[in-house]
């Protein structure tokens, strides 16, 4: 969730600057950002169902791949090509959506009521800090290396989702919601420790 936020914010923040620098009007900028925001939220109507049906990890991997495609498209789109910029920012919004919803589902699977609020709160803070950092650094990168380099870097950063996911699975995190539901866990109200069937 943090990686998707950094990738999305970094590219989105500099897109209007990039467009204005290459002669696009405010109407074109508004169109691109409007489609981007729509792609961030409208897919939620079906993303949740897909996460349940296809699986958390496959959808999170799809997020990383989609964000990479967005970065590559933005990097290699001609600066005067409004249609390609629209495609790039639509993919960027969609990739963020897939990452946020699949990541939220993974977080719920990996926690119990006793620690879920704390973990979710910590995650939200890290997402906010990641987005702020990504937005701040995007201007520095774009000024020093250009919008194309920034877009490629954002897409490649999102690919870190894939090894992170499989590393987490290798350390014992639940691979699916079915596995999580199948493990009965309770919390000791005295200290919040989780007690699993294996411990009992």
Backbone bond lengths (Angstrom), bond angles and torsions (degrees), N, CA, C in turn:
res aa  C-N    CA-C-N  psi(-1)  N-CA   C-N-CA  omega(-1)  CA-C   N-CA-C  phi
1 X - - - 1.460 - - 1.532 111.23 -
2 X 1.332 116.07 -38.12 1.466 120.03 178.01 1.527 110.71 -68.53
3 X 1.329 116.63 -42.98 1.467 120.10 -179.59 1.523 111.76 -64.31
4 X 1.335 116.86 -41.55 1.470 118.88 178.90 1.525 110.44 -64.41
5 X 1.318 116.94 -36.88 1.462 120.00 180.00 1.523 111.13 -66.28
6 X 1.325 116.90 -45.53 1.469 120.03 179.98 1.522 110.43 -61.35
7 X 1.327 116.37 -47.76 1.462 120.94 -178.47 1.522 111.19 -60.32
8 X 1.325 116.30 -47.54 1.460 120.03 -177.36 1.523 111.66 -65.40
9 X 1.331 117.29 -48.68 1.464 120.92 -176.90 1.524 111.28 -62.97
10 X 1.327 117.01 -41.46 1.469 120.23 -176.40 1.526 111.00 -61.17
11 X 1.326 116.66 -46.12 1.466 119.69 -177.90 1.523 110.68 -74.02
12 X 1.326 116.83 -44.66 1.463 120.23 -177.61 1.527 112.05 -60.99
13 X 1.333 116.86 -40.59 1.458 120.81 -175.53 1.519 112.30 -61.24
14 X 1.322 117.06 -39.69 1.458 120.70 -175.69 1.525 113.80 -90.59
15 X 1.316 117.98 -9.75 1.467 119.23 -179.28 1.526 112.58 -61.48
16 X 1.338 120.45 -48.08 1.469 118.49 177.62 1.528 113.30 -60.23
17 X 1.335 116.76 -38.39 1.464 120.24 178.20 1.526 110.06 -63.17
18 X 1.338 115.83 -45.07 1.461 121.79 178.02 1.526 110.88 -60.03
19 X 1.323 116.58 -44.35 1.468 120.41 -178.19 1.526 111.53 -66.24
20 X 1.315 116.69 -44.82 1.465 119.36 -179.65 1.518 111.47 -64.75
21 X 1.334 116.21 -34.86 1.467 119.82 179.46 1.523 111.72 -67.45
22 X 1.326 117.52 -20.56 1.469 120.75 -179.10 1.521 112.50 -112.36
23 X 1.318 116.18 26.41 1.455 120.40 167.42 1.514 117.40 90.20
24 X 1.311 118.74 4.02 1.465 119.81 177.52 1.526 109.74 -76.34
25 X 1.311 115.82 141.44 1.454 121.11 179.08 1.517 111.97 -81.09
26 X 1.329 115.19 172.22 1.456 120.12 -179.90 1.530 111.59 -63.92
27 X 1.330 117.27 -31.24 1.456 120.45 177.79 1.519 111.58 -62.77
28 X 1.329 116.42 -42.74 1.464 120.84 178.67 1.521 110.63 -66.68
29 X 1.329 116.36 -41.10 1.464 120.23 178.23 1.532 110.16 -61.59
30 X 1.333 115.42 -45.25 1.456 119.70 179.27 1.516 112.31 -62.12
31 X 1.336 117.17 -37.66 1.461 121.04 178.43 1.531 110.85 -63.63
32 X 1.326 116.67 -47.44 1.465 120.99 -178.68 1.527 110.97 -62.60
33 X 1.319 117.01 -46.70 1.460 120.00 -178.66 1.523 111.00 -69.36
34 X 1.328 117.39 -35.79 1.458 120.26 177.55 1.520 111.89 -63.04
35 X 1.331 116.91 -43.93 1.463 120.51 177.28 1.519 110.28 -65.26
36 X 1.317 116.13 -39.11 1.468 120.49 177.80 1.530 111.01 -59.42
37 X 1.324 117.10 -48.17 1.465 120.87 -179.09 1.530 110.32 -64.61
38 X 1.343 116.48 -39.40 1.459 119.26 176.03 1.521 111.83 -60.56
39 X 1.335 116.41 -40.38 1.472 120.71 179.19 1.526 111.95 -69.95
40 X 1.314 116.97 -21.50 1.463 120.33 176.77 1.522 111.67 -71.42
41 X 1.331 117.13 -36.26 1.465 119.58 -169.01 1.526 115.01 -115.51
42 X 1.329 119.37 -36.46 1.463 120.59 -176.52 1.528 113.55 -60.82
43 X 1.349 119.81 -37.63 1.472 118.83 179.08 1.521 114.06 -62.47
44 X 1.335 117.76 -13.86 1.464 120.28 179.87 1.525 111.88 -57.97
45 X 1.330 116.58 -22.61 1.461 120.62 178.23 1.526 111.75 -60.10
46 X 1.337 116.33 -28.64 1.468 119.90 -179.00 1.528 113.13 -120.73
47 X 1.323 117.88 -18.04 1.467 120.01 -175.71 1.519 111.90 -61.79
48 X 1.327 117.00 -42.55 1.455 119.56 -179.74 1.517 112.20 -59.37
49 X 1.343 115.47 -43.38 1.465 119.39 178.32 1.522 111.29 -63.81
50 X 1.335 116.38 -39.15 1.465 120.01 179.18 1.530 111.34 -66.72
51 X 1.312 116.83 -38.67 1.462 120.03 178.24 1.519 110.12 -61.49
52 X 1.334 116.80 -40.07 1.465 120.05 177.44 1.525 112.37 -69.92
53 X 1.334 116.00 -39.31 1.461 119.72 -174.63 1.534 111.86 -80.78
54 X 1.323 117.35 -47.30 1.467 121.83 -175.34 1.526 111.48 -84.22
55 X 1.331 116.65 -36.50 1.457 120.65 -179.09 1.516 111.52 123.28
56 X 1.323 114.87 151.82 1.462 120.33 -178.69 1.525 112.54 -65.96
57 X 1.320 115.74 -51.28 1.465 119.55 -175.56 1.534 112.33 -64.67
58 X 1.348 120.34 -46.95 1.465 119.10 177.00 1.528 113.08 -57.44
59 X 1.322 117.37 -38.04 1.464 119.46 179.97 1.529 111.45 -72.30
60 X 1.333 116.75 -33.42 1.462 119.34 175.39 1.531 110.88 -67.44
61 X 1.334 116.36 -39.26 1.466 120.02 174.81 1.522 110.15 -62.46
62 X 1.337 116.86 -41.36 1.468 120.81 177.26 1.523 110.92 -60.07
63 X 1.330 116.72 -34.11 1.459 120.56 176.42 1.526 111.08 -61.79
64 X 1.332 116.24 -48.07 1.466 119.56 179.91 1.512 112.31 -61.35
65 X 1.331 116.88 -42.27 1.468 120.87 179.89 1.528 110.69 -66.12
66 X 1.332 116.50 -41.56 1.471 120.27 -179.76 1.521 111.19 -65.09
67 X 1.323 116.87 -41.02 1.464 119.89 177.83 1.523 111.35 -66.60
68 X 1.331 117.17 -35.23 1.461 119.58 175.26 1.525 110.57 -63.60
69 X 1.334 117.20 -44.94 1.462 120.67 177.79 1.524 110.78 -60.35
70 X 1.330 116.27 -39.02 1.465 119.65 177.82 1.520 110.98 -62.24
71 X 1.337 116.16 -45.46 1.462 119.67 -179.60 1.517 112.64 -64.17
72 X 1.334 116.30 -42.30 1.468 120.34 179.66 1.527 110.41 -65.41
73 X 1.338 116.03 -43.00 1.469 119.47 179.64 1.519 111.05 -62.87
74 X 1.336 117.39 -45.09 1.461 120.54 179.09 1.521 111.35 -64.41
75 X 1.335 116.35 -36.92 1.463 119.95 -177.14 1.522 112.18 -68.38
76 X 1.328 117.06 -38.99 1.463 120.20 -173.40 1.517 114.05 -102.99
77 X 1.338 117.35 -1.85 1.467 119.44 176.23 1.525 109.69 -69.14
78 X 1.330 117.78 133.36 1.470 118.88 173.36 1.521 110.19 -55.71
79 X 1.298 116.34 140.57 1.464 120.49 -174.54 1.523 112.72 -59.63
80 X 1.335 117.34 -25.24 1.465 119.92 -178.70 1.529 112.94 -95.55
81 X 1.334 117.58 6.77 1.466 121.14 -176.87 1.528 110.13 -92.99
82 X 1.313 116.45 96.89 1.459 120.52 178.29 1.531 111.97 -64.23
83 X 1.342 119.88 -43.73 1.470 118.95 -179.88 1.529 113.59 -57.87
84 X 1.339 118.05 -42.28 1.458 119.88 -179.15 1.526 111.73 -69.52
85 X 1.321 116.81 -34.60 1.460 119.21 175.74 1.529 110.88 -66.34
86 X 1.326 116.11 -36.10 1.462 119.90 176.01 1.523 109.98 -63.29
87 X 1.341 116.72 -45.63 1.471 120.48 178.82 1.522 110.36 -60.31
88 X 1.329 116.90 -45.62 1.463 120.96 -178.02 1.520 111.16 -60.42
89 X 1.320 117.55 -46.57 1.469 120.07 -177.40 1.525 112.23 -74.68
90 X 1.339 117.13 -28.21 1.467 118.96 173.86 1.531 109.90 -67.10
91 X 1.324 116.76 -43.45 1.466 120.23 176.55 1.528 111.04 -62.90
92 X 1.308 116.09 -37.32 1.465 120.54 179.22 1.532 110.50 -62.02
93 X 1.324 115.94 -44.80 1.460 119.46 178.39 1.511 112.14 -65.77
94 X 1.338 116.85 -41.65 1.463 120.69 179.42 1.527 111.47 -63.88
95 X 1.333 116.94 -43.64 1.459 120.55 179.10 1.515 111.66 -61.13
96 X 1.323 116.23 -40.30 1.467 120.35 177.24 1.520 110.38 -62.35
97 X 1.322 116.58 -44.14 1.462 121.37 179.92 1.529 111.52 -59.53
98 X 1.321 116.47 -47.20 1.463 120.54 179.91 1.526 111.08 -61.83
99 X 1.336 116.24 -40.74 1.457 120.01 -179.08 1.519 112.67 -68.97
100 X 1.337 116.58 -40.83 1.452 119.84 -178.09 1.530 111.30 -66.00
101 X 1.332 117.06 -45.72 1.461 119.75 -174.70 1.530 111.22 -74.20
102 X 1.328 117.35 -43.42 1.471 118.59 177.70 1.525 110.45 -65.96
103 X 1.335 117.18 -37.57 1.462 120.32 178.27 1.513 112.09 -65.36
104 X 1.331 116.72 -39.92 1.453 120.36 177.39 1.526 111.11 -63.01
105 X 1.340 115.93 -41.94 1.465 119.90 178.42 1.528 111.09 -63.65
106 X 1.332 117.15 -41.16 1.464 120.75 177.60 1.525 110.84 -62.96
107 X 1.322 116.50 -38.98 1.458 120.58 179.47 1.532 110.48 -63.81
108 X 1.323 116.32 -43.87 1.467 119.62 178.64 1.524 110.43 -62.95
109 X 1.342 116.50 -41.95 1.467 120.01 179.60 1.525 112.15 -61.40
110 X 1.318 116.40 -34.72 1.470 120.98 -172.16 1.514 113.36 -89.89
111 X 1.340 118.06 2.09 1.457 120.78 -177.86 1.529 110.08 -127.69
112 X 1.319 114.90 170.23 1.466 122.37 173.27 1.528 107.12 -122.76
113 X 1.341 118.23 164.57 1.470 119.17 -177.49 1.525 114.38 -51.73
114 X 1.339 117.04 -32.36 1.460 119.55 -176.96 1.524 113.54 -65.46
115 X 1.333 117.74 -29.88 1.473 118.89 -178.04 1.517 113.14 -120.94
116 X 1.330 117.98 1.45 1.467 120.22 -174.04 1.520 112.76 -64.80
117 X 1.332 117.29 -44.62 1.464 119.86 -178.50 1.528 111.48 -62.45
118 X 1.326 116.10 -41.20 1.472 119.84 179.52 1.532 111.08 -64.43
119 X 1.325 116.63 -45.07 1.464 120.15 -179.58 1.527 110.31 -66.18
120 X 1.343 116.27 -42.48 1.461 119.29 179.30 1.522 111.23 -63.84
121 X 1.334 116.91 -40.96 1.457 119.86 178.36 1.519 112.34 -63.27
122 X 1.328 116.52 -43.36 1.460 120.55 177.22 1.516 111.08 -61.83
123 X 1.339 115.83 -42.27 1.463 120.31 179.03 1.520 111.04 -62.67
124 X 1.328 117.59 -42.76 1.461 121.11 179.75 1.526 111.40 -61.46
125 X 1.334 116.00 -40.21 1.470 119.51 177.95 1.523 110.47 -63.94
126 X 1.340 116.91 -43.40 1.460 120.32 179.99 1.527 111.22 -65.73
127 X 1.321 116.97 -36.53 1.468 120.37 176.86 1.526 109.96 -63.15
128 X 1.332 116.29 -45.52 1.461 120.05 179.97 1.535 111.36 -63.21
129 X 1.331 116.63 -44.14 1.456 119.86 178.79 1.524 111.54 -65.71
130 X 1.337 116.54 -39.93 1.454 120.10 177.65 1.513 112.01 -62.68
131 X 1.350 116.20 -43.10 1.459 119.63 178.19 1.518 111.98 -63.84
132 X 1.330 116.22 -43.06 1.467 119.50 179.01 1.526 111.09 -63.72
133 X 1.327 115.73 -42.75 1.468 119.12 178.38 1.522 111.93 -65.60
134 X 1.329 115.59 -42.25 1.467 118.95 178.59 1.516 112.17 -62.55
135 X 1.337 116.50 -40.39 1.463 119.70 178.69 1.514 112.46 -66.47
136 X 1.342 115.76 -40.74 1.468 119.52 -179.70 1.523 111.84 -67.87
137 X 1.337 116.62 -43.16 1.459 120.19 -178.07 1.520 112.61 -74.31
138 X 1.332 116.79 -23.19 1.468 118.49 -177.32 1.527 111.60 -62.19
139 X 1.326 116.29 -37.65 1.461 119.02 178.46 1.519 112.14 -65.94
140 X 1.321 116.31 -39.97 1.470 120.78 179.11 1.526 110.28 -64.17
141 X 1.339 116.32 -45.63 1.474 120.24 -179.37 1.512 110.81 -66.24
142 X 1.325 116.90 -45.01 1.464 119.92 -178.71 1.532 111.16 -63.64
143 X 1.335 116.60 -39.20 1.468 119.82 179.53 1.517 111.30 -68.64
144 X 1.334 116.89 -37.35 1.455 119.99 -176.03 1.507 114.96 -86.24
145 X 1.334 116.78 -35.49 1.468 119.79 -173.65 1.523 113.80 -122.83
146 X 1.316 117.71 -13.35 1.451 120.56 177.42 1.527 112.80 104.23
147 X 1.328 115.02 160.23 1.460 121.62 -178.07 1.520 111.66 -65.20
148 X 1.324 117.95 -36.14 1.465 120.70 -179.07 1.525 111.00 -62.91
149 X 1.333 116.55 -44.57 1.463 120.11 178.31 1.521 111.12 -63.33
150 X 1.326 116.53 -41.97 1.455 120.74 177.20 1.527 111.13 -59.00
151 X 1.330 116.95 -45.06 1.461 121.20 -178.03 1.523 111.16 -64.88
152 X 1.329 116.64 -44.04 1.468 119.65 177.56 1.523 111.23 -63.03
153 X 1.322 116.67 -41.40 1.464 120.37 179.47 1.527 110.76 -63.07
154 X 1.333 116.45 -41.08 1.455 119.98 178.28 1.513 112.07 -63.78
155 X 1.338 116.81 -41.61 1.460 120.37 178.29 1.519 112.46 -66.08
156 X 1.324 116.30 -42.26 1.467 119.83 179.59 1.524 111.67 -68.04
157 X 1.334 116.38 -34.90 1.462 120.00 176.65 1.526 110.35 -59.88
158 X 1.331 115.63 -40.67 1.465 119.51 -179.27 1.526 111.64 -63.20
159 X 1.330 117.37 -28.54 1.460 119.87 179.36 1.527 112.31 -65.30
160 X 1.335 117.18 -19.80 1.462 120.01 176.09 1.525 111.62 -62.15
161 X 1.334 116.28 -16.83 1.459 120.43 175.08 1.520 111.29 -54.92
162 X 1.333 116.26 -40.72 1.468 120.04 -171.10 1.525 111.67 -67.38
163 X 1.357 119.98 -54.91 1.471 117.72 177.20 1.526 112.62 -63.53
164 X 1.340 117.98 -32.01 1.466 119.75 178.82 1.522 110.82 -64.35
165 X 1.327 116.25 -40.00 1.462 120.43 179.36 1.520 111.74 -63.68
166 X 1.324 116.07 -47.48 1.452 118.73 -176.48 1.522 111.87 -73.94
167 X 1.317 117.55 -27.58 1.463 120.25 173.55 1.524 109.50 -66.84
168 X 1.348 115.94 -41.25 1.463 119.13 178.43 1.515 111.21 -63.64
169 X 1.316 117.10 -39.13 1.459 120.23 178.34 1.528 110.97 -65.17
170 X 1.342 115.31 -35.00 1.458 119.28 -179.56 1.516 113.57 -70.88
171 X 1.354 116.46 -20.11 1.466 119.21 179.05 1.511 112.71 -94.31
172 X 1.335 115.40 7.32 1.456 118.31 172.56 1.503 115.67 104.84
173 X 1.348 118.60 5.26 1.462 118.99 176.08 1.514 109.34 -68.07
174 X 1.344 118.89 148.34 1.450 120.70 -179.03 1.516 111.41 -58.94
175 X 1.333 116.65 132.77 1.459 120.44 -178.83 1.505 111.70 -81.69
176 X 1.321 118.44 -20.52 1.453 120.04 -179.05 1.505 109.85 -153.58
177 X 1.335 115.62 165.60 1.447 119.42 179.66 1.514 111.76 -69.34
178 X 1.341 117.11 -26.85 1.456 119.17 177.09 1.533 110.54 -65.55
179 X 1.349 116.43 -42.60 1.457 120.10 178.30 1.517 110.81 -63.64
180 X 1.345 115.49 -40.92 1.457 118.98 -179.07 1.519 110.58 -64.82
181 X 1.337 116.31 -41.52 1.453 119.86 -179.34 1.521 111.06 -68.49
182 X 1.335 116.57 -27.56 1.452 120.90 -177.80 1.511 113.45 -78.99
183 X 1.319 117.76 -12.11 1.448 121.38 179.81 1.515 109.13 -99.99
184 X 1.319 118.13 105.35 1.454 120.60 179.68 1.516 108.88 -74.48
185 X 1.332 113.59 124.18 1.454 118.47 179.87 1.514 109.15 -130.42
186 X 1.303 115.81 147.28 1.462 120.99 174.04 1.505 108.39 -134.24
187 X 1.303 115.93 165.69 1.467 120.04 -179.03 1.507 109.74 -116.96
188 X 1.336 115.23 137.09 1.447 120.92 173.68 1.526 107.46 -74.91
189 X 1.331 119.08 113.70 1.467 119.70 -175.39 1.521 112.59 -61.60
190 X 1.314 117.30 -18.25 1.467 118.74 -178.04 1.511 112.16 -73.85
191 X 1.335 116.67 -38.73 1.466 117.31 -176.29 1.515 113.34 -135.49
192 X 1.339 119.12 4.47 1.458 120.72 174.67 1.496 114.22 76.84
193 X 1.354 119.83 8.41 1.461 120.55 -179.17 1.505 109.84 -73.13
194 X 1.345 116.06 142.70 1.444 120.99 176.91 1.516 109.02 -84.00
195 X 1.339 116.66 137.57 1.451 121.93 177.50 1.523 107.10 -119.24
196 X 1.303 117.19 116.80 1.463 121.50 -177.75 1.521 109.63 -98.20
197 X 1.360 114.32 172.43 1.450 120.12 177.29 1.523 110.63 -57.77
198 X 1.362 115.92 -38.37 1.449 119.22 -177.11 1.535 110.68 -64.37
199 X 1.359 115.89 -38.23 1.458 119.53 -179.97 1.521 110.35 -66.09
200 X 1.359 115.93 -43.21 1.455 120.04 179.14 1.513 110.74 -62.43
